[in-house]
Amino acid sequence: MPGSPYTDLDRPPLSAARLRRALVAPYGPWNRLELRAETGSTNADAAEAASAGEPEGLVVVAERQTAGRGRRGRVWQSPPRAGIATSVLLRPGEAVPERGWPAAPATGYGWLPLLAGVALVEAVALLAELDAGLKWPNDLLVGGAKCAGILAEAVPAARPGDPPAIVLGVGLNVTLRADELPVNPTGLPATSLQLAGAAATDRDPLLRAMLRAVADWYDRWRTAGGDAVASGLRDAYLAACVTVGKEVRVLLPDGTDVIGLATGVDPDGQLLVQTPTGERHLAAGDVLHLR
């Protein structure tokens, strides 16, 4: 049947009812889940909800994105049901006494995309049985090729002085074929779980595992007051990060670059790069691993 989501049997549709039963309270860690057949950007949808006063815990999932958002305003499209496109709405600056969560300081918000990366590595290792690593700050690599991207965006509060909401988006290539892969502006090749030989490419359990892992790490981080060291997040990230220990070229947002040895990640989530003129702490940039 033309237009049916079952025309490609390798790419069955997700079930909103099943996902809500598994992931939404009282049985799951999230408050609300919206599944959309198509949208421009799940990050944009979650940001719109945040601006309208949506509380923390919203999950937006799309079967297809027509204007997915990446770093530096990059936009891409994904084939229907070929990947996971999801965004979650977080309000880390608001205390939640009933959960033992103090308000997290804004200086720690840079850890949220790294937190999502750790959760994604765990889900891919558990279900796809692939050895994945993280390229600082926001790429999941499998076999040296990009398989997923992560984007965190701040949404200003309606009242001046209130903390912003954070929208955390993940785009994971699951069953994309070679001719469907996006072109990376930095030259890094792309791949998908299927092309990398994943043991499983069922998006439903992959999505559940990733969102549960995000919720688990977020709980640890919030309970520790947004402290990545005390929560164990920094150690977990360093164990998964393939950038540390490599010679890198970092393209900075102002158009300049930094070349040196990536030596670690500081307590605020910034990349440490040792250069001929001294150590640099970098909060943002496109990283190129040099041979």
N, C-alpha and C positions, 0 to 999 in steps of 0.2 A: 504494500500500500504506500503510495507516494507520501512523503512527509512523516511516515511512521518512525518512531524511535527504535523500532525493532528491525529496520531494513538492513542494518549492519550487525550481524549476530556477535561479532567480536567486541561490540561496543553497546552493551545493553544499558538502558536508562537506570538512573538511581531512583529509589523509592523514598519519597518524603516521609511517608508514614513510618517506614522501617527505621530511617535515620533518626526521626524524632523519638521513637520508642527507645532507641539505644543511647541517644546523646543528650536529650533534653530532660531537665528535672521533672519529676523527683528521682528518676532512675539514672540520669546522666548529669554531666557537669555543667551543661550550658542551659541558658534560660529560654531561648527561642531559636528556631531554625527555619529559614526560608530557602526553598529550592526553586530555582527559576530555569525554565527551558532555555532562555537566552537573555543576556543582558550585555550592556556595554562593558561594565567593569564592576566586579563584586566589591572592590574597594570603594568605588564611588557610591554604590548603593548603601554600604554600611556607613560611610561618612554622612550621607544624606540623613540616614536614620539617627546618627549621633547628633546632628544639628537640630533634629526635631525632638530631642530629649530622650531617645531610646536608652534604657539602662544597660549596664554592662552585661555581656553574655549573649549577645545576638550573633548568630552564625548565618552568613549568606553563602549559598552554593549555587553555581551556574553550570548547566550542561554545556553551554557554549558562551564564550566571551567574544564580542565583536570589537572591543576597544580596551583590551587588557592593559593595565598600566604598569610600567616599570620605572627604574631609576631614570632621572633626567627627562621625564616626560615621554619616554619611549612607549609606543603603542604596538600591540600585536593582536592577531586573531587566532583562535584555536578551532579545529574541526569539532563538530558536535560529539560529545561523549568520549573524546579521545584523551582527556586528561582530568585532573582535579583542579578546579578553580574555586577557591573559597576565601572568605575574609571573616574575621571575628572582630567584634567591638569590645574594647577594654577601656576601663576607667581607673587606671592605676593610682591616680592622685586622690581618689576618694577612699577613706577608711571604711572598712566593713567589720565592725566590732564582733558581730555574731560569728564570723569566720576567723577571727583573730588576725585580721589584716590591717595593719596601720597604713596610712597613706604613704605611697612610695615617692621618694624625691624625684623631681624632674631630671636630675643628673643621671638617674639610672635607666631612663626610658630607652637609651640606646641599646640596652640589652634585649629588648623585646624581639627584634628581628633575629638576633642570634639565638634567643630562646626557641623561636619557631624552627630555626635550622636544626637545633639539637633534637627537637621532637620529630622532625621529618626524617632525620638520619635513623632514629630509633624505629620508626614505622617501616621504612624501606628495608632496614636490616631484618626486622621481624617477619615481614610478610613476603617481600620480594626476594629476600635472601641475597641481597647485593651489598657489596662493600662500598658504601658511599662516604664522601667527605664534604667538608664545607670550605668554600673559598670566601674569605672575608670580603664584604660583610653579608652577602645575601644570596649566594648561589650554592645549589647542591650539585656536586660533581659525581658522576659515575664513570669509571674508566677514563678519567680526564676530560670528559665532555659534560656540558651543562644539561642537567635533567630537570631542574626546578629553579624558580626564582622566588624571592621573598621581598615584600615591600611593606614598610611601616609608614603610616602617615598620621600626623597630628591634626585633630579637628578642634578648632578654638571653641571654648565654652561660650555660652550665650551671655553670661555675666562676666564683666571684666574682673580679673583676679582669680577666677575659678580655674582649676587645672583643666587642660585639654583632654579630650578623649583620644585614644590611639586605635587606629584601624590597622589590623595586621593581616596582610594578604599573602596567599601562597598559590603559585601556579606550578603544577607538577605534570610533566609529560608522561603519560601512562602507555597508551597504545599508538602514539604517533608513528607513522611509517617514514621511511627515509625522505620521501619526496614532500612530506608535510612539515618537516622540521623548520623552525624559525631560523633566520639568519641573525647571528649575534654581532652587534656593531663593534665589539672589541675583538672579534676574530676567533673567540672560543667556540669550538664545534659544539653542536647540540646533539642530544640523544633522547631516548625514551626508555622507560623501564622494559618495555617489550624488546626493543632493539638491543638492550644490554643483557638480555637473557634472563629476565626476572622469573622467579619460580611461580609468581602469581601476579596477575594484572587486573584482578577484580577490584574496581574502584570503591565499592561499598566498604569492604573491610579495611582497605587502605585509608580511606577518609576517616572511618571511625577510629582507627589506631592513631592517626596523626592528631585528630582533634582531642582525643583523650590524653595523648602525651603533652600537647600544648597546655591543656587544663591542669595536668599534674605539675608540670614545670612552673606554670604561672602561680599555682597555689604555693609551691615551695618558695618561689621568689617573693611573693607578697607576704607570706608568713615571716620571712626574714627581713621584712621592711624594705624590699627592693635591693637587697645586698646580694650581688651575684656571687661573691666569694662565700659568704655564710650559707647560702642556699645550695651550694655545690654546682651552680650553673656555670661558673667560670671554668672549673676543672673539666666539666663535661664538654664544654665548647672547645677548649684547648685539645682535648683528646680526639675530637672529630675534625678539627681545622687543619686543612692541608696547606694553608698559606704560611703558617708559622714554620720557620726554618728555610724558607725559599727566598731567593733573590727576586725582588718584585719591582715593578714600575707601577706607581699609583697615579692615576689621572685624577686630579683634584677638580672640584666644582668650578674653580675660577679659571680653569684652562691650563694651569701649570701642572707639573708632575714632580714626583719624588721617586728616586731610585735608591734602593738599598736592600738590606737583609731584614725580612720580617722576623722579629724576635719574640713576639708575644702579643697579648691583648691586656690592656690595663684594667683596673677595677671598674672603669666607666664604659668598657666595651670598645675602646679606641685601639686601633692597630698600632703597634710599636714598630717603627722602622729605623734601623741603624744606618745612617748615611755618613759620608765622609766628613760632614760638618756637625755631626751629633745625632742624638736620638730625636725622632719626631713622633708625636702622638696624633694620629689621624682619625677624625670623626666620620669622614665620608670620603668616597672615591671609588673609582673603578680600578680593580687590581688586575694586573697582568703578571702571570708567573713567568719569569725569565729562565731560559735554559742555563 
